[in-house]
C-alpha cells in the first residue's frame, strides 16, 4: 500500500518590478494542488495616482486616447472595438463615464464641445440652473394632491424631496431627465444636459411653476387648483 503524500504548495509568483506602470497591477497567481484550481489575488498595496488621473480602468484610457487622436471625428462602436480591442460592455461603461465627466461629446460639433468643456470646468455654470428659490419649510412644498394629478400636469416627483439647499435632488451635474411624451412631468428644477439642443431650463419651459408659494402649495399651479375645485363641484 502506497501512502499518498500531499504535494507541497508552490510559492506565490511575485509581480514584476520596474517596467511600465501597468506592472503595479500585476496579478499574484497561486497554484492550488487541490482540485487543480487557480486563484488570482490582487496586491493589497495600491500605489496612489496623482490628482486628476482617471480612475476607471484601461478601457476608459483607451477610448479617451482614440478620441484625442481623432478630434472632431464621430467614432462608432465598431470602430472603437477595432481600435481598443475591448468588449462592448467595457466600451459602453467607458463612454458613459467620459460623457458624464464632460471629456467627450455626443456630436463632433464645436459649439457642443465648447459648452461641454464649460460645463465641466465651471461648477457654478453647471449648478446655476439647479438652484430653486423655494421656501425650505415642508408646508410650502408641493402637496400630495399635486403629485397625484393627471400626467399631463404632473410635477416632478423629486421636487417633493428638496435638499437642504432648496434644490431638486435630481438636478445634478448630469441634469434632470427631460419629460417624455409617454411619461410627462414638469420639474421646476429641470436643467438640460450639455448635449441637449434646447437649453431652456424648467423655469423657462414651465413659468407657472415659479409662481409665489407663500399662500400654499395649491397656488403654485393654478391649473391644478382649478381642476381640483372642478372635481369638488362635480362630486357634490
C-alpha positions in Angstrom: 0.0 0.0 0.0 1.4 3.3 -1.1 1.0 6.4 1.0 -0.4 9.5 -0.7 1.5 12.5 0.4 0.1 15.9 -0.4 2.1 17.9 -2.8 3.7 21.0 -1.4 2.1 24.2 -2.4 4.4 26.3 -4.6 5.3 29.8 -3.5 3.4 32.8 -4.9 4.8 34.2 -8.1 6.0 37.7 -7.3 4.8 40.5 -9.5 7.4 42.0 -11.8 9.2 45.1 -10.6 10.0 48.1 -12.8 8.8 48.4 -16.3 5.6 50.2 -17.3 3.0 51.5 -14.9 0.8 48.5 -15.6 3.2 46.3 -13.6 1.7 47.8 -10.4 -1.5 46.0 -11.3 0.3 42.6 -11.9 -1.7 39.7 -10.5 -0.2 37.3 -8.0 -1.0 33.8 -9.0 -1.0 30.8 -6.7 -1.4 27.3 -8.0 -3.6 25.2 -5.7 -2.9 21.5 -5.8 -6.4 20.7 -4.5 -8.8 20.3 -7.5 -6.2 21.9 -9.7 -7.8 25.4 -9.2 -6.1 28.7 -9.9 -6.6 31.6 -7.5 -5.9 35.1 -8.6 -5.2 37.7 -6.0 -4.6 41.5 -6.3 -1.8 43.1 -4.2 -3.2 44.9 -1.1 -1.0 47.9 -1.5 -2.0 50.1 -4.4 0.2 53.0 -5.4 -1.7 56.3 -5.2 -2.3 58.1 -8.5 -1.7 61.8 -8.9 -4.7 64.1 -8.7 -6.7 64.4 -11.9 -5.9 61.0 -13.3 -9.0 59.0 -14.3 -9.6 56.0 -12.0 -11.7 53.9 -14.3 -9.5 51.2 -15.9 -7.7 50.6 -19.1 -10.9 50.7 -21.3 -11.6 54.3 -20.3 -8.0 55.3 -21.1 -8.1 53.5 -24.4 -11.4 55.1 -25.5 -10.3 58.5 -24.5 -7.0 58.1 -26.4 -9.0 57.2 -29.5 -11.0 60.4 -29.3 -7.9 62.5 -28.5 -6.1 61.1 -31.5 -9.0 61.8 -33.8 -10.5 65.2 -32.9 -13.8 66.1 -34.5 -14.5 62.5 -35.6 -17.7 60.6 -34.7 -16.4 57.2 -33.7 -18.9 54.3 -33.8 -18.9 51.3 -31.5 -17.5 49.1 -34.3 -14.5 51.4 -34.8 -13.9 51.7 -31.1 -13.8 47.9 -30.8 -11.4 47.6 -33.6 -9.1 50.4 -32.2 -9.3 49.5 -28.5 -9.8 45.7 -28.5 -12.2 45.8 -25.5 -15.7 44.3 -25.2 -18.9 46.2 -25.9 -19.7 46.4 -22.2 -16.4 47.9 -21.3 -16.6 50.4 -24.1 -20.2 51.4 -23.1 -19.1 52.0 -19.5 -16.1 54.0 -20.7 -18.3 56.2 -23.0 -20.8 56.8 -20.2 -18.1 57.7 -17.7 -16.3 60.1 -20.2 -19.6 61.8 -21.2 -20.7 62.4 -17.6 -17.2 63.8 -16.9 -17.5 66.1 -19.9 -14.4 64.7 -21.6 -16.2 63.7 -24.8 -19.3 65.0 -26.7 -22.0 63.0 -28.4 -21.6 65.0 -31.6 -18.4 66.3 -33.2 -19.7 69.9 -33.1 -17.6 72.8 -32.0 -20.4 74.6 -30.1 -21.3 71.5 -28.2 -17.7 70.7 -27.4 -17.3 74.2 -26.1 -20.4 74.0 -24.0 -19.3 70.6 -22.7 -15.9 72.0 -21.6 -17.5 75.0 -19.9 -20.0 72.7 -18.1 -17.1 70.6 -16.8 -14.7 73.3 -15.7 -17.1 75.8 -14.2 -19.1 74.2 -11.3 -21.1 77.4 -10.9 -22.3 77.2 -14.6 -23.1 73.5 -14.0 -25.3 74.2 -10.9 -26.8 77.6 -11.6 -29.9 76.2 -13.2 -30.3 73.7 -10.4 -30.9 76.4 -7.8 -34.5 76.7 -7.0 -35.8 79.7 -4.9 -38.4 77.8 -2.9 -39.2 78.0 0.8 -37.4 75.5 2.9 -40.4 74.7 5.1 -42.2 71.4 4.3 -45.6 73.0 4.3 -44.8 75.2 1.3 -43.6 72.3 -0.8 -45.8 70.6 -3.4 -48.7 68.9 -1.8 -49.8 65.3 -2.3 -52.7 66.4 -4.4 -50.3 67.9 -6.9 -48.3 64.7 -7.1 -51.5 62.7 -7.8 -52.7 65.0 -10.6 -53.1 63.8 -14.2 -49.9 63.0 -16.1 -50.2 66.0 -18.4 -50.0 68.3 -15.4 -48.0 66.2 -13.0 -44.9 67.7 -11.4 -41.6 66.0 -11.0 -41.8 63.7 -8.0 -38.4 64.7 -6.8 -39.5 68.3 -6.2 -41.3 67.0 -3.2 -38.0 65.9 -1.7 -35.9 69.1 -1.9 -32.5 69.1 -0.3 -31.3 71.4 2.4 -30.1 73.9 -0.3 -33.7 74.1 -1.7 -32.7 72.3 -4.9 -34.3 69.3 -6.6 -32.3 66.2 -5.6 -32.4 65.0 -9.3 -30.9 68.3 -10.6 -27.4 67.1 -10.5 -24.5 68.0 -12.8 -25.6 65.5 -15.4 -29.1 67.1 -15.5 -32.7 66.0 -14.8 -34.2 63.7 -17.4 -36.3 65.6 -19.9 -40.0 64.9 -19.7 -41.2 62.4 -22.4 -44.5 62.0 -24.2 -45.2 58.7 -22.6 -44.1 59.8 -19.1 -44.7 63.6 -19.0 -43.6 65.5 -15.9 -42.9 69.1 -15.2 -40.0 70.0 -12.9 -39.2 73.5 -11.7 -35.6 72.3 -11.2 -35.2 70.8 -14.6 -31.8 71.6 -16.0 -30.9 70.4 -19.6 -27.8 68.3 -20.2 -25.0 69.9 -22.1 -25.7 67.8 -25.2 -29.3 68.9 -25.5 -30.2 71.3 -28.3 -32.9 73.0 -26.2 -31.0 74.6 -23.3 -34.1 76.1 -21.7 -34.5 75.4 -18.0 -37.6 74.3 -16.1 -38.3 77.8 -15.1 -38.3 78.9 -18.7 -40.3 75.9 -20.0 -43.0 76.0 -17.3 -43.1 79.5 -15.8 -46.3 78.7 -14.0 -44.3 76.5 -11.6 -42.3 79.5 -10.5 -45.3 81.4 -9.1 -45.3 82.5 -5.5 -45.9 79.7 -3.0 -46.3 81.9 0.0 -50.0 81.2 0.2 -49.6 77.4 0.0 -48.7 74.6 -2.5 -52.1 74.8 -4.3 -51.4 78.4 -5.7 -48.1 77.3 -7.2 -50.1 75.7 -10.0 -53.4 77.4 -10.8 -54.3 74.8 -13.4 -54.1 72.0 -10.8 -56.0 74.2 -8.3 -58.8 74.9 -10.8 -59.1 71.2 -11.7 -59.3 70.3 -8.0 -62.1 72.8 -7.4 -63.9 71.5 -10.5 -63.6 67.9 -9.3 -65.1 69.0 -5.9 -68.0 70.7 -7.7 -68.7 67.5 -9.7 -68.7 65.4 -6.6 -71.4 67.5 -4.9 
